[in-house]
Amino acid sequence: MAGSTTAERGARQQGSSGPPPPVRRFGQRHVRRIIVSAIALLFLGSGAFWLLYGSDLVRVERVTVSGTRVLTPDQVRAAADVPLGEQLVSVDTDAIEARLAHELPRIDTVDVIRSWPSEITLKVAERTPVLLIHQGEKFVEVDDEGVRFATVAKAPKGVPALELAVSGTGSTAPSLRRFGQDRLVREAVRVAGDLPSAVARTTRSVKVRSYDDISLELTDGRTVDWGSGEKNAEKGRTLTALMKAEPGARHFDVSVPTAPASSGS
């Protein structure tokens, strides 16, 4: 600017070349606060580690069992073999589950739960038999997945017995050769597992002559032609309706559920 004086120009130059603004720095108080917090966290972590792995306050003192029906809690505790006195955090829950599955096949599932501070809880679900297989004077219990999980001297109430009426000769031979005995047993289990509860309770036996010739004998002497192990849900609904419609009938045929039949009185 032409009108500027020498003094003004000097002042502007001095203002533009002045010292930079001061840089903010952490104060000593803030640094001390960080150090104290870090030390506190270190002590807390050490204390938690000692509590979990070194203290007597979190050791296994009790094992509780729930959900048993046939088994007893003592049987489950003995098979689980939970190490009493061990640190609760160190207990191998997978190993406990494996021991129970091996020692007690009746157990379907089990949840092994750490109940702080000093308890292991075993929540058990037992298998439910849907069919019995005669083995000499005893019975093998089979669940709806086909697992043969227990042999008992007395047949449990309300569980039908398997009658495998097949042989290597005669009319049943072709079905036996094609499917094999194990497959035919699985089909019987499949039928038994899918029966309506009211029918299942009154079924004395499930008889297998071939893959598509499975029948039921009820406790009151009535019989049911079921056919194969296919379309079981539809057959169950049809049988329930047919029994209500024909309460005096002695024989029912739901092998073709869209064309059911009943007979006898």
C-alpha positions as CSV (number, residue, x, y, z in Angstrom):
1,M,0.0,0.0,0.0
2,A,1.6,3.3,-1.1
3,G,0.4,5.1,2.0
4,S,1.9,2.7,4.5
5,T,4.6,4.1,6.7
6,T,7.8,2.4,7.4
7,A,6.7,1.7,11.0
8,E,3.5,0.0,9.9
9,R,5.4,-2.3,7.5
10,G,7.8,-3.2,10.2
11,A,5.0,-4.0,12.6
12,R,3.3,-6.4,10.0
13,Q,6.6,-8.2,9.3
14,Q,7.2,-8.6,13.0
15,G,3.7,-10.1,13.5
16,S,4.1,-12.6,10.8
17,S,7.4,-13.9,11.9
18,G,6.6,-14.2,15.6
19,P,7.2,-17.4,17.7
20,P,4.8,-20.4,17.1
21,P,1.9,-21.0,19.6
22,P,2.8,-23.1,22.6
23,V,2.3,-27.0,22.4
24,R,0.0,-28.6,25.0
25,R,1.8,-31.1,27.1
26,F,0.5,-33.7,29.6
27,G,0.9,-32.4,33.1
28,Q,2.6,-34.4,35.8
29,R,-0.7,-35.0,37.5
30,H,-2.2,-36.7,34.4
31,V,0.8,-38.9,34.0
32,R,0.6,-40.0,37.6
33,R,-3.0,-40.8,37.1
34,I,-2.3,-43.1,34.2
35,I,0.5,-44.9,36.1
36,V,-1.8,-45.4,39.2
37,S,-4.6,-46.8,36.9
38,A,-2.2,-49.3,35.2
39,I,-0.9,-50.5,38.6
40,A,-4.5,-51.0,39.9
41,L,-5.4,-53.0,36.8
42,L,-2.3,-55.1,37.2
43,F,-3.3,-55.9,40.8
44,L,-6.9,-56.6,39.9
45,G,-5.8,-59.0,37.2
46,S,-3.4,-60.8,39.5
47,G,-6.1,-61.0,42.2
48,A,-8.6,-62.5,39.7
49,F,-6.0,-65.0,38.5
50,W,-5.2,-66.0,42.1
51,L,-8.9,-66.3,42.9
52,L,-9.6,-68.6,40.0
53,Y,-6.5,-70.8,40.1
54,G,-5.0,-70.5,43.6
55,S,-7.8,-69.8,46.0
56,D,-9.7,-72.4,48.1
57,L,-12.8,-70.4,47.6
58,V,-13.6,-71.7,44.1
59,R,-12.9,-75.4,44.4
60,V,-15.4,-78.1,43.6
61,E,-17.2,-79.1,46.7
62,R,-20.5,-80.5,45.5
63,V,-22.0,-82.3,42.4
64,T,-25.7,-82.0,41.9
65,V,-27.8,-84.0,39.4
66,S,-31.2,-83.2,37.9
67,G,-33.4,-84.7,35.2
68,T,-33.0,-88.4,36.0
69,R,-36.0,-90.8,35.6
70,V,-34.6,-94.4,35.6
71,L,-31.1,-93.6,36.6
72,T,-30.3,-92.4,40.1
73,P,-28.3,-89.3,40.9
74,D,-25.7,-91.4,42.6
75,Q,-25.2,-93.5,39.4
76,V,-24.7,-90.3,37.4
77,R,-22.3,-88.8,39.9
78,A,-20.2,-92.1,40.0
79,A,-20.0,-92.2,36.2
80,A,-19.2,-88.5,35.8
81,D,-16.3,-88.9,38.3
82,V,-16.0,-85.1,38.9
83,P,-12.7,-84.3,40.6
84,L,-13.7,-82.9,44.0
85,G,-11.3,-80.4,45.3
86,E,-10.1,-79.2,41.9
87,Q,-10.3,-75.6,40.9
88,L,-13.7,-75.0,39.4
89,V,-12.3,-73.2,36.4
90,S,-10.0,-76.1,35.6
91,V,-12.7,-78.8,35.5
92,D,-12.8,-80.5,32.0
93,T,-16.5,-80.4,31.2
94,D,-16.0,-82.2,27.9
95,A,-14.3,-85.1,29.6
96,I,-17.2,-85.4,32.0
97,E,-19.7,-85.5,29.1
98,A,-17.6,-88.2,27.4
99,R,-17.4,-90.4,30.5
100,L,-21.2,-90.2,31.0
101,A,-21.9,-91.1,27.3
102,H,-19.6,-94.1,27.6
103,E,-20.6,-95.3,31.0
104,L,-24.4,-94.6,30.8
105,P,-25.8,-95.0,27.3
106,R,-29.3,-94.3,28.7
107,I,-28.3,-90.7,28.9
108,D,-29.3,-88.9,25.7
109,T,-27.8,-85.4,26.5
110,V,-26.1,-83.8,29.5
111,D,-25.2,-80.2,30.3
112,V,-22.2,-79.9,32.6
113,I,-22.5,-76.5,34.3
114,R,-20.0,-74.7,36.6
115,S,-22.2,-73.2,39.4
116,W,-19.9,-70.7,41.1
117,P,-18.3,-70.7,43.5
118,S,-18.0,-74.4,44.3
119,E,-20.5,-76.6,42.5
120,I,-20.8,-78.7,39.3
121,T,-24.4,-79.2,38.1
122,L,-25.2,-82.1,35.7
123,K,-28.5,-81.6,33.8
124,V,-29.4,-85.0,32.4
125,A,-32.0,-86.0,29.7
126,E,-32.5,-89.8,29.4
127,R,-33.5,-91.6,26.3
128,T,-37.1,-92.7,26.0
129,P,-37.8,-96.3,24.7
130,V,-40.2,-96.6,21.8
131,L,-39.7,-100.3,21.2
132,L,-38.5,-103.4,23.0
133,I,-36.5,-106.2,21.4
134,H,-36.7,-109.6,23.2
135,Q,-33.2,-111.0,24.1
136,G,-33.7,-114.3,25.9
137,E,-35.7,-113.5,29.0
138,K,-34.7,-109.8,28.9
139,F,-35.6,-106.8,26.8
140,V,-33.4,-104.3,24.9
141,E,-34.8,-100.8,25.0
142,V,-34.6,-98.9,21.7
143,D,-35.2,-95.1,21.3
144,D,-36.7,-93.3,18.4
145,E,-33.3,-92.9,16.8
146,G,-32.8,-96.6,16.8
147,V,-30.2,-96.6,19.6
148,R,-30.2,-99.7,21.7
149,F,-29.3,-98.1,25.0
150,A,-30.2,-100.6,27.8
151,T,-31.1,-104.2,28.6
152,V,-33.7,-104.7,31.3
153,A,-35.2,-107.7,33.0
154,K,-38.7,-106.2,33.1
155,A,-40.5,-104.6,30.2
156,P,-41.4,-101.0,31.0
157,K,-45.1,-100.3,30.8
158,G,-46.5,-98.7,27.6
159,V,-43.6,-99.7,25.3
160,P,-44.5,-102.1,22.5
161,A,-42.4,-105.2,21.7
162,L,-40.9,-105.9,18.3
163,E,-42.0,-109.1,16.5
164,L,-39.7,-109.7,13.5
165,A,-41.7,-112.3,11.5
166,V,-39.2,-112.7,8.6
167,S,-37.0,-115.5,7.5
168,G,-34.7,-116.5,4.6
169,T,-37.4,-118.7,3.1
170,G,-41.0,-118.3,2.1
171,S,-42.9,-115.1,1.2
172,T,-40.8,-112.8,3.5
173,A,-37.4,-113.9,2.1
174,P,-37.3,-111.3,-0.8
175,S,-37.8,-108.4,1.6
176,L,-35.2,-109.7,4.0
177,R,-32.7,-110.2,1.2
178,R,-33.3,-106.7,-0.2
179,F,-33.4,-104.6,2.9
180,G,-31.7,-106.8,5.6
181,Q,-32.8,-107.4,9.1
182,D,-31.3,-104.2,10.5
183,R,-33.2,-102.0,8.1
184,L,-36.5,-103.8,8.9
185,V,-35.8,-103.2,12.6
186,R,-35.2,-99.5,11.9
187,E,-38.5,-99.3,10.0
188,A,-40.3,-100.8,13.0
189,V,-38.6,-98.3,15.3
190,R,-39.6,-95.5,12.9
191,V,-43.2,-96.5,13.0
192,A,-43.2,-96.9,16.8
193,G,-41.6,-93.5,17.3
194,D,-44.2,-91.8,15.1
195,L,-47.3,-93.4,16.6
196,P,-49.9,-90.9,18.1
197,S,-49.4,-90.9,21.9
198,A,-52.8,-92.4,22.6
199,V,-52.2,-95.3,20.2
200,A,-48.6,-95.8,21.4
201,R,-49.8,-96.3,25.0
202,T,-52.1,-99.1,23.9
203,T,-49.8,-100.9,21.5
204,R,-48.6,-104.3,22.6
205,S,-46.4,-105.1,19.7
206,V,-45.1,-103.9,16.3
207,K,-45.0,-106.9,13.9
208,V,-42.7,-106.7,10.8
209,R,-43.3,-109.2,8.0
210,S,-41.6,-107.2,5.3
211,Y,-40.6,-103.6,4.5
212,D,-44.2,-102.6,3.5
213,D,-46.0,-105.0,5.8
214,I,-45.8,-103.6,9.3
215,S,-48.8,-104.1,11.7
216,L,-49.8,-103.2,15.2
217,E,-51.4,-105.3,17.9
218,L,-53.2,-103.3,20.6
219,T,-53.6,-104.3,24.2
220,D,-57.3,-104.9,23.8
221,G,-56.8,-107.3,20.9
222,R,-57.5,-104.9,18.1
223,T,-55.1,-104.8,15.1
224,V,-53.8,-102.2,12.6
225,D,-52.3,-102.7,9.2
226,W,-49.8,-99.9,9.0
227,G,-47.9,-100.8,5.8
228,S,-44.4,-99.3,5.4
229,G,-42.7,-96.7,7.6
230,E,-43.5,-93.9,5.2
231,K,-46.2,-91.2,5.7
232,N,-46.4,-92.0,9.4
233,A,-47.8,-88.7,10.4
234,E,-50.6,-88.9,7.9
235,K,-51.3,-92.5,8.9
236,G,-51.4,-91.6,12.6
237,R,-54.0,-88.8,11.9
238,T,-56.1,-91.2,9.8
239,L,-56.0,-93.9,12.4
240,T,-57.0,-91.6,15.2
241,A,-60.0,-90.3,13.2
242,L,-61.0,-93.9,12.1
243,M,-61.0,-95.2,15.7
244,K,-63.2,-92.3,16.7
245,A,-65.6,-92.9,13.8
246,E,-65.7,-96.7,14.3
247,P,-65.2,-97.4,18.0
248,G,-66.5,-100.9,17.7
249,A,-64.2,-102.0,14.9
250,R,-61.6,-104.7,15.6
251,H,-59.3,-104.2,12.7
252,F,-58.1,-101.0,11.0
253,D,-56.1,-100.6,7.7
254,V,-54.2,-97.3,7.2
255,S,-51.5,-98.7,4.9
256,V,-52.9,-96.3,2.3
257,P,-53.9,-93.3,4.4
258,T,-56.1,-91.8,1.7
259,A,-58.2,-94.9,1.5
260,P,-58.5,-96.3,5.1
261,A,-60.7,-99.2,6.1
262,S,-62.1,-100.9,9.2
263,S,-63.8,-104.2,9.9
264,G,-65.1,-106.4,12.7
265,S,-67.2,-105.5,15.6
